[in-house]
Structure formats: C-alpha cells, structure tokens
Amino acid sequence: MGVRFVGVAALAVLTCAPALAATQQTARRRSARELGVIVGILVPGPRNAITDVTGVRVGHTTIVRGDSINTGVTAILPHGGNVFREKVPAAIVVGNGFGKLVGFTQVQELGELESPVLLTCTLCVPRVADAGLTYLLGLPGNENVRSANVVVGETNDGFLNDIRQRAVTEREVLDAIAAADTGRVEQGSVGAGRGTIAFGWKGGIGTASRVLPESLGGWTVGVLVQTNYGGVLRINGAPVGRELGRYYMMGALEEGTGARGSDGGDGSIMVIVATDAHLTHRNLERLARRALAGVARTGSSMTNGSGDYVIAFSTVRVRSRDDVPVVPNAAVSPLFHAVIEATEEAIYNSLFLATTVRGHRGTVDALPLDSTVTILRRYGAIRP
C-alpha cells in the first residue's frame, strides 16, 4: 500500500522486474520486533508505524533504472485534507546542519506546517519542491494562492544512485503524494530510502510508533526515518557494528590489522515525528530534540558531514485547535520518552527491512540478520 515503482522502460509502468524483486526480498526480511528486538517499555500502535497517528498518510515512489538509478520520493501528509488551508502545528530541529532542508525558516517562524513533508535525494530537492508547489497550487480552494511553503528534506544517495542525473521528476512526486494512505507503511529500500546507506549497510525507510497509557494522556507518537548516516551501530545496547567488523574509525583504530569494511561516519538522517497530542510549537520543538536521543542510541555521533534533521508536527489542525486542550509542560515527559523509543526502533527497521542493492558505484549489502541476531542473543539484547 502507498507505493509506486518506476521501472526501466517507461515511467507509466507501476511495477518492474527490479522493483518487484526488491519487494519480494523485503518480504523475506523481518522487522526488528518480529526478530525479538523489543525497544523500551512502551507499546507500539497496531501498525507500529507513523500511520498509527490518526490521519497521517505515507506514500512512496521508488525509481529503479538498471544499476545506475536507485532513488525516489517519500511523502508524509499530516491529514487527507488541504493542508495549506488546514495547517497543523509544527517545529524543526537540527542536530548537525550539513543538509538542504527547504521550508525550514517559515515553519520555525510561524510554528505551522502547510504542505506535505517530502523526502528525496540531495540533488533532486529543487525539482521536488517545485512539484510540491504544483500539488499545493492545484488543490481546490487554492486558486488565488501566491505564497506557499513546501517542506522538502533529503539525504545523499550518490553511491548507489547516479545522483547527477536528478532522476526525480514532477510525475514521481505527484504520484507519491497520490499514493499516500493511512495503512501499512512499506519500509527498507523504497521511496526516498531506495539508495541510502546506514552504518555501512543498506539503509532506507523505517517507521515505528508508541502509544501512551490513558493515565498518561493516551496519545500516540509515530516516527518515520530516512537513514543514510554512520557511526558505531548499537542495537538495544549491543555493539553490533563492532562485532560485525564495520564501524566508524575502524581503519584508524585497527591500523595494521588489515581490517576492512569501515563505515565513514558521515551521511544524514531525516526524522519525521507525528503525534495526536496538541502540542505548541515550543513543545513540538522539545519533542523533536528528544528524537535525536533516539538517533544517538543507535550509535551516531552526528559527524561534521552529516545532516541530521527532525520535523515534528501535531495532527491537531490550526483552525480546530482551540477546541482541543493544549498538553501542559508537566505532561510532556512521557511523550519525550515515546519519541526516543519510536525513533530508535524506526532506525532498526530501516536496516532490518532493507535489501541488498547493486547500484551506480557498487553494491551495498543488507544487514546480515542471522549474524545480527546471534550477536544480540550473546549480549542479552533480544527476547528468546
């Protein structure tokens, strides 16, 4: 659901052999939770996805052309209406700012989101932003709009994708938005995560959610990530990257040992946070900052060459929010904990569900699940 593949021969084709193969590979992969990796103490929503936040929609367009093009678009919509007319509270936080995030300043100034959040590859950002404007200006009721703030985030997929070709066109962006729905979210090597790399392994799109008990508000927090960053991979506290022999600074630390497979450490991550809690811009910013703690738990040090961004929004619409009580400061701490857990698990899912991809400059292997599970068991980081 919510996925469109673009194949080798014609952009109008919905599926193609490489894309279908990727889908079949994903079916053989398993999420972190399915393999017994239980992150934290809170329970997930029914889908364990950002779409557990009522109204949130996700769609992908995955572009695969031979071995040279591996990229795409992922669209996250806060609701199914006209988001320009029915804005939602939002905030953006920067961990390390080596990135190209369009629409940042207006969200921070006004505390509102008025477009879908669109994710893609670095050199496709201008084209995706332009297509996002086409979408917004074309919505019924927006005929006289002369200013709109489109939000577009990115990571650089230039190893697996011939990024200079800028393969994303308006059609793929509009298709990702049109494909967005409230159901199950495809994860791994899809959409904007098709060509990404994380911790030296194949990265991609991941998602997770947490639901607070009614006594703590009963709110839901959902997270979607586009992982393309590095570090020393830890899963539930276990030193998986070190044990697998692929981690940041490995070459320098094991000089003379012939060690290979070092992860360079740079890269980027986009984290999208949604909640049905009525949070002010200030508390959405605070919530977004806690998502970075979830990123850190996985082994990232947010290096100089990394673009680490969190976009957080509430689904309480601006025009109706006066009817919904604002969550007070004293009640936000459980939400902070929820977003840390959901971010951490979403990142694991992006790795666990990604597939090996052969691309423009080489092949990037998927995280070896059997070896990873063995390591996790050794360190007591997995349920029997």
PAVEXVO-890638 format. One record per residue (C-alpha): residue in one letter; x, y, z; residue number from 1. Coordinates in nm, 2 decimals, padded with zeros to 4 digits. Each point is the difference from the previous one (the first is absolute). Layout:
N
atom r=A u=X v=Y w=Z k=NUM;
...
END
This chain:
384
atom r=M u=00.00 v=00.00 w=00.00 k=1;
atom r=G u=00.11 v=00.35 w=-00.07 k=2;
atom r=V u=00.29 v=-00.09 w=-00.24 k=3;
atom r=R u=00.06 v=00.06 w=-00.36 k=4;
atom r=F u=00.30 v=-00.14 w=-00.19 k=5;
atom r=V u=00.15 v=00.15 w=-00.31 k=6;
atom r=G u=00.18 v=-00.25 w=-00.22 k=7;
atom r=V u=00.25 v=00.00 w=-00.27 k=8;
atom r=A u=-00.20 v=00.04 w=-00.32 k=9;
atom r=A u=-00.28 v=00.24 w=00.07 k=10;
atom r=L u=-00.10 v=00.23 w=00.28 k=11;
atom r=A u=-00.36 v=-00.10 w=-00.03 k=12;
atom r=V u=00.07 v=-00.36 w=00.11 k=13;
atom r=L u=-00.10 v=-00.06 w=00.36 k=14;
atom r=T u=00.22 v=-00.30 w=00.05 k=15;
atom r=C u=00.32 v=-00.13 w=-00.16 k=16;
atom r=A u=00.23 v=-00.30 w=00.05 k=17;
atom r=P u=00.26 v=00.17 w=00.22 k=18;
atom r=A u=-00.26 v=00.17 w=00.21 k=19;
atom r=L u=-00.21 v=-00.32 w=00.03 k=20;
atom r=A u=00.31 v=-00.19 w=00.10 k=21;
atom r=A u=00.07 v=00.26 w=00.27 k=22;
atom r=T u=-00.35 v=-00.04 w=00.13 k=23;
atom r=Q u=00.04 v=-00.38 w=00.01 k=24;
atom r=Q u=00.33 v=00.04 w=00.18 k=25;
atom r=T u=-00.16 v=00.23 w=00.26 k=26;
atom r=A u=-00.27 v=-00.27 w=00.06 k=27;
atom r=R u=00.28 v=-00.24 w=00.10 k=28;
atom r=R u=00.15 v=00.26 w=00.24 k=29;
atom r=R u=-00.15 v=00.05 w=00.35 k=30;
atom r=S u=-00.04 v=00.30 w=00.22 k=31;
atom r=A u=00.19 v=00.05 w=00.32 k=32;
atom r=R u=-00.30 v=-00.08 w=00.21 k=33;
atom r=E u=-00.08 v=-00.32 w=-00.20 k=34;
atom r=L u=00.35 v=-00.12 w=00.08 k=35;
atom r=G u=-00.04 v=00.06 w=00.37 k=36;
atom r=V u=00.17 v=00.35 w=00.02 k=37;
atom r=I u=-00.24 v=00.17 w=00.25 k=38;
atom r=V u=00.10 v=00.36 w=00.04 k=39;
atom r=G u=-00.09 v=00.17 w=00.33 k=40;
atom r=I u=-00.31 v=-00.04 w=00.22 k=41;
atom r=L u=-00.29 v=00.16 w=-00.19 k=42;
atom r=V u=-00.22 v=-00.19 w=-00.24 k=43;
atom r=P u=-00.03 v=00.08 w=-00.37 k=44;
atom r=G u=-00.32 v=00.08 w=-00.19 k=45;
atom r=P u=-00.17 v=-00.27 w=-00.21 k=46;
atom r=R u=00.22 v=00.06 w=-00.30 k=47;
atom r=N u=00.31 v=00.11 w=00.19 k=48;
atom r=A u=00.02 v=00.28 w=-00.25 k=49;
atom r=I u=-00.04 v=00.38 w=-00.03 k=50;
atom r=T u=-00.34 v=-00.07 w=-00.14 k=51;
atom r=D u=-00.12 v=-00.11 w=00.34 k=52;
atom r=V u=-00.04 v=00.37 w=00.06 k=53;
atom r=T u=-00.35 v=00.05 w=-00.13 k=54;
atom r=G u=-00.02 v=00.17 w=-00.34 k=55;
atom r=V u=00.37 v=-00.02 w=-00.09 k=56;
atom r=R u=00.07 v=-00.14 w=-00.35 k=57;
atom r=V u=00.31 v=-00.13 w=-00.16 k=58;
atom r=G u=00.08 v=-00.06 w=-00.37 k=59;
atom r=H u=00.31 v=-00.10 w=-00.19 k=60;
atom r=T u=00.12 v=00.01 w=-00.36 k=61;
atom r=T u=00.31 v=-00.22 w=-00.05 k=62;
atom r=I u=00.21 v=00.06 w=-00.31 k=63;
atom r=V u=00.21 v=-00.29 w=-00.12 k=64;
atom r=R u=00.17 v=00.01 w=-00.34 k=65;
atom r=G u=00.26 v=-00.26 w=-00.07 k=66;
atom r=D u=00.29 v=00.03 w=00.25 k=67;
atom r=S u=00.05 v=00.37 w=-00.04 k=68;
atom r=I u=-00.32 v=00.15 w=00.15 k=69;
atom r=N u=-00.11 v=-00.09 w=00.35 k=70;
atom r=T u=-00.20 v=00.28 w=00.16 k=71;
atom r=G u=-00.35 v=00.12 w=00.06 k=72;
atom r=V u=-00.25 v=00.21 w=00.19 k=73;
atom r=T u=-00.18 v=-00.05 w=00.33 k=74;
atom r=A u=-00.29 v=00.22 w=00.09 k=75;
atom r=I u=-00.14 v=00.04 w=00.35 k=76;
atom r=L u=-00.34 v=00.18 w=00.03 k=77;
atom r=P u=-00.13 v=00.11 w=00.34 k=78;
atom r=H u=-00.36 v=-00.05 w=-00.11 k=79;
atom r=G u=-00.20 v=-00.07 w=-00.31 k=80;
atom r=G u=-00.14 v=00.35 w=-00.05 k=81;
atom r=N u=00.15 v=00.32 w=-00.14 k=82;
atom r=V u=00.30 v=00.05 w=00.23 k=83;
atom r=F u=00.05 v=00.35 w=-00.13 k=84;
atom r=R u=-00.35 v=00.10 w=00.12 k=85;
atom r=E u=00.01 v=-00.22 w=00.30 k=86;
atom r=K u=00.35 v=00.05 w=00.14 k=87;
atom r=V u=00.14 v=-00.20 w=00.29 k=88;
atom r=P u=00.24 v=00.10 w=00.28 k=89;
atom r=A u=00.36 v=-00.09 w=-00.08 k=90;
atom r=A u=00.36 v=00.05 w=00.09 k=91;
atom r=I u=00.34 v=-00.09 w=-00.15 k=92;
atom r=V u=00.32 v=-00.08 w=00.19 k=93;
atom r=V u=00.36 v=-00.03 w=-00.14 k=94;
atom r=G u=00.25 v=-00.24 w=00.15 k=95;
atom r=N u=00.27 v=00.06 w=-00.25 k=96;
atom r=G u=-00.09 v=00.23 w=-00.29 k=97;
atom r=F u=00.19 v=-00.14 w=-00.30 k=98;
atom r=G u=-00.31 v=-00.02 w=-00.21 k=99;
atom r=K u=-00.25 v=00.17 w=-00.23 k=100;
atom r=L u=-00.33 v=00.03 w=00.18 k=101;
atom r=V u=-00.25 v=00.21 w=-00.19 k=102;
atom r=G u=-00.26 v=00.19 w=00.20 k=103;
atom r=F u=00.17 v=00.00 w=00.33 k=104;
atom r=T u=-00.01 v=00.37 w=00.10 k=105;
atom r=Q u=-00.38 v=00.05 w=-00.05 k=106;
atom r=V u=-00.08 v=-00.30 w=00.21 k=107;
atom r=Q u=00.22 v=00.13 w=00.28 k=108;
atom r=E u=-00.14 v=00.35 w=-00.03 k=109;
atom r=L u=-00.37 v=-00.08 w=-00.02 k=110;
atom r=G u=00.00 v=-00.34 w=00.17 k=111;
atom r=E u=-00.22 v=-00.15 w=-00.27 k=112;
atom r=L u=00.03 v=-00.25 w=-00.28 k=113;
atom r=E u=-00.20 v=00.07 w=-00.32 k=114;
atom r=S u=00.12 v=-00.27 w=-00.24 k=115;
atom r=P u=00.08 v=-00.37 w=-00.01 k=116;
atom r=V u=00.35 v=-00.09 w=00.13 k=117;
atom r=L u=00.19 v=-00.12 w=-00.31 k=118;
atom r=L u=00.32 v=-00.21 w=00.02 k=119;
atom r=T u=00.24 v=-00.07 w=-00.29 k=120;
atom r=C u=00.37 v=00.01 w=-00.10 k=121;
atom r=T u=00.22 v=00.30 w=00.03 k=122;
atom r=L u=00.02 v=00.13 w=-00.36 k=123;
atom r=C u=-00.38 v=-00.06 w=-00.05 k=124;
atom r=V u=-00.11 v=00.24 w=00.27 k=125;
atom r=P u=-00.07 v=00.30 w=-00.23 k=126;
atom r=R u=-00.21 v=-00.22 w=-00.24 k=127;
atom r=V u=-00.19 v=-00.16 w=00.29 k=128;
atom r=A u=-00.07 v=00.34 w=00.15 k=129;
atom r=D u=-00.13 v=00.13 w=-00.33 k=130;
atom r=A u=-00.23 v=-00.30 w=-00.04 k=131;
atom r=G u=-00.12 v=00.05 w=00.36 k=132;
atom r=L u=-00.10 v=00.35 w=-00.11 k=133;
atom r=T u=-00.19 v=-00.15 w=-00.30 k=134;
atom r=Y u=-00.19 v=-00.22 w=00.24 k=135;
atom r=L u=-00.09 v=00.28 w=00.24 k=136;
atom r=L u=-00.09 v=00.25 w=-00.26 k=137;
atom r=G u=-00.22 v=-00.25 w=-00.17 k=138;
atom r=L u=-00.21 v=-00.09 w=00.30 k=139;
atom r=P u=-00.36 v=00.12 w=-00.01 k=140;
atom r=G u=-00.03 v=00.32 w=00.20 k=141;
atom r=N u=00.36 v=00.11 w=-00.07 k=142;
atom r=E u=-00.07 v=00.17 w=-00.33 k=143;
atom r=N u=00.11 v=00.34 w=00.13 k=144;
atom r=V u=00.30 v=-00.11 w=00.21 k=145;
atom r=R u=00.31 v=00.20 w=-00.07 k=146;
atom r=S u=00.23 v=-00.13 w=00.27 k=147;
atom r=A u=00.04 v=-00.36 w=00.13 k=148;
atom r=N u=00.27 v=-00.15 w=00.22 k=149;
atom r=V u=00.09 v=-00.35 w=-00.12 k=150;
atom r=V u=00.21 v=-00.22 w=00.23 k=151;
atom r=V u=00.26 v=-00.23 w=-00.17 k=152;
atom r=G u=00.27 v=-00.20 w=00.18 k=153;
atom r=E u=00.28 v=-00.21 w=-00.15 k=154;
atom r=T u=00.29 v=-00.24 w=00.04 k=155;
atom r=N u=00.27 v=-00.06 w=-00.25 k=156;
atom r=D u=-00.03 v=-00.34 w=-00.18 k=157;
atom r=G u=00.28 v=00.07 w=-00.24 k=158;
atom r=F u=00.18 v=-00.33 w=00.04 k=159;
atom r=L u=-00.29 v=-00.23 w=-00.11 k=160;
atom r=N u=-00.17 v=00.27 w=-00.21 k=161;
atom r=D u=00.15 v=00.20 w=-00.29 k=162;
atom r=I u=-00.11 v=00.31 w=00.19 k=163;
atom r=R u=00.11 v=00.25 w=-00.27 k=164;
atom r=Q u=-00.27 v=-00.14 w=-00.23 k=165;
atom r=R u=-00.26 v=00.15 w=00.24 k=166;
atom r=A u=-00.24 v=-00.27 w=-00.09 k=167;
atom r=V u=-00.30 v=00.12 w=00.20 k=168;
atom r=T u=-00.26 v=00.20 w=-00.21 k=169;
atom r=E u=-00.32 v=00.16 w=00.09 k=170;
atom r=R u=-00.19 v=-00.31 w=-00.09 k=171;
atom r=E u=00.17 v=-00.21 w=00.26 k=172;
atom r=V u=-00.07 v=00.26 w=00.27 k=173;
atom r=L u=-00.37 v=00.03 w=-00.08 k=174;
atom r=D u=-00.02 v=-00.38 w=-00.02 k=175;
atom r=A u=00.15 v=-00.04 w=00.35 k=176;
atom r=I u=-00.25 v=00.25 w=00.14 k=177;
atom r=A u=-00.29 v=-00.16 w=-00.18 k=178;
atom r=A u=00.11 v=-00.35 w=00.13 k=179;
atom r=A u=00.01 v=00.12 w=00.36 k=180;
atom r=D u=-00.24 v=-00.18 w=00.23 k=181;
atom r=T u=-00.06 v=-00.08 w=00.36 k=182;
atom r=G u=00.08 v=-00.37 w=-00.01 k=183;
atom r=R u=00.31 v=-00.21 w=00.03 k=184;
atom r=V u=00.33 v=00.18 w=-00.09 k=185;
atom r=E u=00.24 v=-00.17 w=-00.23 k=186;
atom r=Q u=00.35 v=00.01 w=00.15 k=187;
atom r=G u=00.36 v=-00.07 w=-00.11 k=188;
atom r=S u=00.13 v=00.07 w=-00.35 k=189;
atom r=V u=-00.30 v=00.20 w=-00.11 k=190;
atom r=G u=-00.09 v=00.36 w=-00.09 k=191;
atom r=A u=00.26 v=00.25 w=00.12 k=192;
atom r=G u=00.18 v=-00.28 w=00.17 k=193;
atom r=R u=00.07 v=-00.20 w=-00.31 k=194;
atom r=G u=00.36 v=00.11 w=-00.04 k=195;
atom r=T u=00.10 v=00.07 w=00.36 k=196;
atom r=I u=00.27 v=-00.15 w=00.22 k=197;
atom r=A u=00.02 v=-00.02 w=00.38 k=198;
atom r=F u=00.29 v=-00.12 w=00.21 k=199;
atom r=G u=00.16 v=-00.14 w=-00.31 k=200;
atom r=W u=-00.30 v=-00.22 w=-00.07 k=201;
atom r=K u=-00.31 v=00.06 w=-00.21 k=202;
atom r=G u=-00.22 v=00.26 w=00.16 k=203;
atom r=G u=-00.34 v=00.13 w=-00.10 k=204;
atom r=I u=-00.34 v=00.09 w=00.13 k=205;
atom r=G u=-00.10 v=-00.12 w=00.35 k=206;
atom r=T u=-00.30 v=00.08 w=00.22 k=207;
atom r=A u=-00.13 v=-00.08 w=00.35 k=208;
atom r=S u=-00.24 v=00.14 w=00.25 k=209;
atom r=R u=-00.08 v=00.01 w=00.38 k=210;
atom r=V u=-00.34 v=00.04 w=00.17 k=211;
atom r=L u=-00.01 v=00.14 w=00.35 k=212;
atom r=P u=-00.23 v=-00.15 w=00.27 k=213;
atom r=E u=-00.32 v=00.20 w=00.05 k=214;
atom r=S u=00.12 v=00.10 w=00.35 k=215;
atom r=L u=00.29 v=00.18 w=-00.18 k=216;
atom r=G u=-00.22 v=00.16 w=-00.27 k=217;
atom r=G u=-00.06 v=-00.29 w=-00.24 k=218;
atom r=W u=00.17 v=00.19 w=-00.28 k=219;
atom r=T u=00.19 v=-00.17 w=-00.29 k=220;
atom r=V u=00.34 v=00.09 w=-00.13 k=221;
atom r=G u=00.11 v=-00.12 w=-00.34 k=222;
atom r=V u=00.34 v=00.03 w=-00.17 k=223;
atom r=L u=00.12 v=-00.06 w=-00.35 k=224;
atom r=V u=00.37 v=00.02 w=-00.09 k=225;
atom r=Q u=00.21 v=00.02 w=-00.31 k=226;
atom r=T u=00.34 v=-00.15 w=00.11 k=227;
atom r=N u=00.32 v=00.08 w=-00.18 k=228;
atom r=Y u=00.25 v=00.07 w=00.28 k=229;
atom r=G u=00.28 v=-00.18 w=00.18 k=230;
atom r=G u=00.16 v=-00.07 w=00.34 k=231;
atom r=V u=00.05 v=-00.30 w=00.21 k=232;
atom r=L u=-00.32 v=-00.20 w=-00.02 k=233;
atom r=R u=-00.16 v=-00.10 w=00.32 k=234;
atom r=I u=-00.33 v=-00.19 w=00.02 k=235;
atom r=N u=-00.17 v=-00.01 w=00.34 k=236;
atom r=G u=00.34 v=00.08 w=00.15 k=237;
atom r=A u=00.19 v=-00.28 w=-00.17 k=238;
atom r=P u=00.31 v=00.10 w=-00.20 k=239;
atom r=V u=-00.12 v=-00.15 w=-00.33 k=240;
atom r=G u=00.22 v=00.22 w=-00.22 k=241;
atom r=R u=00.32 v=-00.09 w=00.19 k=242;
atom r=E u=-00.09 v=-00.37 w=00.00 k=243;
atom r=L u=-00.07 v=00.00 w=-00.37 k=244;
atom r=G u=00.32 v=00.18 w=-00.07 k=245;
atom r=R u=-00.15 v=00.30 w=-00.17 k=246;
atom r=Y u=00.00 v=00.33 w=00.19 k=247;
atom r=Y u=00.12 v=00.36 w=00.01 k=248;
atom r=M u=00.38 v=00.06 w=00.04 k=249;
atom r=M u=00.06 v=-00.38 w=-00.02 k=250;
atom r=G u=00.29 v=00.05 w=-00.24 k=251;
atom r=A u=00.18 v=00.24 w=00.23 k=252;
atom r=L u=-00.07 v=-00.20 w=00.31 k=253;
atom r=E u=00.11 v=-00.33 w=-00.15 k=254;
atom r=E u=00.28 v=00.13 w=-00.21 k=255;
atom r=G u=00.23 v=-00.28 w=-00.12 k=256;
atom r=T u=-00.25 v=-00.27 w=00.06 k=257;
atom r=G u=-00.13 v=-00.01 w=-00.36 k=258;
atom r=A u=-00.35 v=00.09 w=00.12 k=259;
atom r=R u=-00.24 v=00.09 w=-00.27 k=260;
atom r=G u=-00.36 v=00.12 w=-00.03 k=261;
atom r=S u=00.04 v=00.31 w=00.21 k=262;
atom r=D u=-00.30 v=00.24 w=00.01 k=263;
atom r=G u=00.10 v=00.35 w=-00.08 k=264;
atom r=G u=-00.24 v=00.15 w=00.25 k=265;
atom r=D u=-00.14 v=00.28 w=-00.21 k=266;
atom r=G u=-00.34 v=00.01 w=-00.16 k=267;
atom r=S u=-00.34 v=00.12 w=00.10 k=268;
atom r=I u=-00.33 v=-00.09 w=00.16 k=269;
atom r=M u=-00.34 v=00.15 w=-00.03 k=270;
atom r=V u=-00.24 v=-00.07 w=00.29 k=271;
atom r=I u=-00.37 v=00.08 w=-00.04 k=272;
atom r=V u=-00.20 v=00.00 w=00.33 k=273;
atom r=A u=-00.38 v=00.01 w=00.01 k=274;
atom r=T u=-00.22 v=00.01 w=00.31 k=275;
atom r=D u=-00.37 v=00.05 w=00.07 k=276;
atom r=A u=00.09 v=00.18 w=00.32 k=277;
atom r=H u=-00.08 v=00.38 w=-00.02 k=278;
atom r=L u=00.35 v=00.14 w=00.05 k=279;
atom r=T u=00.10 v=00.36 w=-00.05 k=280;
atom r=H u=00.29 v=00.08 w=-00.24 k=281;
atom r=R u=00.23 v=00.03 w=00.30 k=282;
atom r=N u=-00.09 v=-00.35 w=00.13 k=283;
atom r=L u=00.02 v=-00.15 w=-00.35 k=284;
atom r=E u=00.35 v=00.14 w=-00.02 k=285;
atom r=R u=00.08 v=-00.16 w=00.33 k=286;
atom r=L u=-00.15 v=-00.33 w=-00.12 k=287;
atom r=A u=00.21 v=00.01 w=-00.31 k=288;
atom r=R u=00.32 v=00.05 w=00.20 k=289;
atom r=R u=-00.08 v=-00.32 w=00.19 k=290;
atom r=A u=-00.02 v=-00.19 w=-00.33 k=291;
atom r=L u=00.37 v=00.08 w=-00.04 k=292;
atom r=A u=00.06 v=-00.20 w=00.32 k=293;
atom r=G u=-00.15 v=-00.30 w=-00.18 k=294;
atom r=V u=00.24 v=00.06 w=-00.29 k=295;
atom r=A u=00.29 v=00.01 w=00.24 k=296;
atom r=R u=-00.10 v=-00.33 w=00.16 k=297;
atom r=T u=00.06 v=-00.17 w=-00.33 k=298;
atom r=G u=00.37 v=00.11 w=00.00 k=299;
atom r=S u=00.00 v=00.33 w=-00.19 k=300;
atom r=S u=00.23 v=00.28 w=00.11 k=301;
atom r=M u=-00.15 v=00.24 w=-00.26 k=302;
atom r=T u=00.32 v=00.06 w=-00.17 k=303;
atom r=N u=00.12 v=00.32 w=-00.19 k=304;
atom r=G u=-00.13 v=-00.13 w=-00.33 k=305;
atom r=S u=-00.33 v=-00.12 w=00.12 k=306;
atom r=G u=-00.34 v=00.17 w=-00.05 k=307;
atom r=D u=-00.22 v=-00.10 w=00.30 k=308;
atom r=Y u=-00.35 v=00.16 w=-00.01 k=309;
atom r=V u=-00.32 v=-00.06 w=00.19 k=310;
atom r=I u=-00.33 v=00.13 w=-00.12 k=311;
atom r=A u=-00.28 v=-00.04 w=00.26 k=312;
atom r=F u=-00.37 v=00.08 w=-00.04 k=313;
atom r=S u=-00.32 v=-00.04 w=00.18 k=314;
atom r=T u=-00.31 v=-00.12 w=-00.19 k=315;
atom r=V u=-00.22 v=00.25 w=00.19 k=316;
atom r=R u=-00.10 v=00.24 w=-00.27 k=317;
atom r=V u=00.06 v=00.37 w=00.05 k=318;
atom r=R u=-00.36 v=00.10 w=-00.05 k=319;
atom r=S u=-00.13 v=-00.25 w=00.25 k=320;
atom r=R u=00.27 v=00.00 w=00.26 k=321;
atom r=D u=-00.18 v=00.25 w=00.23 k=322;
atom r=D u=-00.25 v=-00.29 w=00.06 k=323;
atom r=V u=00.28 v=-00.24 w=00.11 k=324;
atom r=P u=00.18 v=00.07 w=00.33 k=325;
atom r=V u=00.37 v=00.07 w=-00.03 k=326;
atom r=V u=00.23 v=-00.26 w=00.16 k=327;
atom r=P u=00.16 v=00.18 w=00.30 k=328;
atom r=N u=00.37 v=-00.01 w=00.06 k=329;
atom r=A u=-00.05 v=-00.23 w=00.30 k=330;
atom r=A u=-00.15 v=-00.27 w=-00.23 k=331;
atom r=V u=00.25 v=-00.01 w=-00.28 k=332;
atom r=S u=00.27 v=-00.22 w=00.15 k=333;
atom r=P u=-00.16 v=-00.33 w=-00.10 k=334;
atom r=L u=-00.03 v=00.13 w=-00.35 k=335;
atom r=F u=00.38 v=00.07 w=00.01 k=336;
atom r=H u=00.06 v=-00.36 w=00.10 k=337;
atom r=A u=-00.23 v=-00.13 w=-00.27 k=338;
atom r=V u=00.17 v=00.19 w=-00.28 k=339;
atom r=I u=00.34 v=-00.13 w=00.10 k=340;
atom r=E u=-00.12 v=-00.36 w=00.00 k=341;
atom r=A u=-00.18 v=00.04 w=-00.33 k=342;
atom r=T u=00.29 v=00.17 w=-00.17 k=343;
atom r=E u=00.24 v=-00.27 w=00.11 k=344;
atom r=E u=-00.22 v=-00.28 w=-00.12 k=345;
atom r=A u=-00.08 v=00.17 w=-00.33 k=346;
atom r=I u=00.37 v=00.02 w=-00.07 k=347;
atom r=Y u=00.05 v=-00.37 w=00.07 k=348;
atom r=N u=-00.30 v=-00.08 w=-00.23 k=349;
atom r=S u=00.16 v=00.20 w=-00.28 k=350;
atom r=L u=00.31 v=-00.23 w=00.02 k=351;
atom r=F u=-00.18 v=-00.33 w=00.07 k=352;
atom r=L u=-00.25 v=00.04 w=-00.29 k=353;
atom r=A u=00.25 v=00.15 w=-00.25 k=354;
atom r=T u=00.12 v=-00.23 w=-00.28 k=355;
atom r=T u=00.33 v=-00.03 w=-00.17 k=356;
atom r=V u=00.02 v=00.25 w=-00.29 k=357;
atom r=R u=00.24 v=00.01 w=-00.30 k=358;
atom r=G u=00.05 v=00.35 w=-00.12 k=359;
atom r=H u=00.19 v=00.27 w=-00.18 k=360;
atom r=R u=00.34 v=-00.04 w=00.18 k=361;
atom r=G u=-00.03 v=-00.35 w=00.15 k=362;
atom r=T u=-00.22 v=-00.23 w=00.22 k=363;
atom r=V u=-00.11 v=00.07 w=00.35 k=364;
atom r=D u=-00.10 v=-00.31 w=00.20 k=365;
atom r=A u=-00.29 v=-00.02 w=00.23 k=366;
atom r=L u=00.07 v=-00.04 w=00.37 k=367;
atom r=P u=00.05 v=-00.38 w=00.06 k=368;
atom r=L u=-00.29 v=-00.09 w=00.22 k=369;
atom r=D u=00.12 v=-00.35 w=00.11 k=370;
atom r=S u=00.34 v=00.14 w=00.12 k=371;
atom r=T u=-00.17 v=00.30 w=00.16 k=372;
atom r=V u=-00.25 v=-00.22 w=00.19 k=373;
atom r=T u=00.29 v=-00.21 w=00.12 k=374;
atom r=I u=00.18 v=00.30 w=00.13 k=375;
atom r=L u=-00.31 v=00.14 w=00.17 k=376;
atom r=R u=-00.06 v=-00.33 w=00.18 k=377;
atom r=R u=00.36 v=-00.01 w=00.12 k=378;
atom r=Y u=-00.05 v=00.34 w=00.16 k=379;
atom r=G u=-00.35 v=-00.07 w=00.13 k=380;
atom r=A u=-00.15 v=00.27 w=-00.23 k=381;
atom r=I u=-00.27 v=-00.22 w=-00.15 k=382;
atom r=R u=-00.29 v=-00.19 w=00.13 k=383;
atom r=P u=00.02 v=-00.38 w=-00.02 k=384;
END
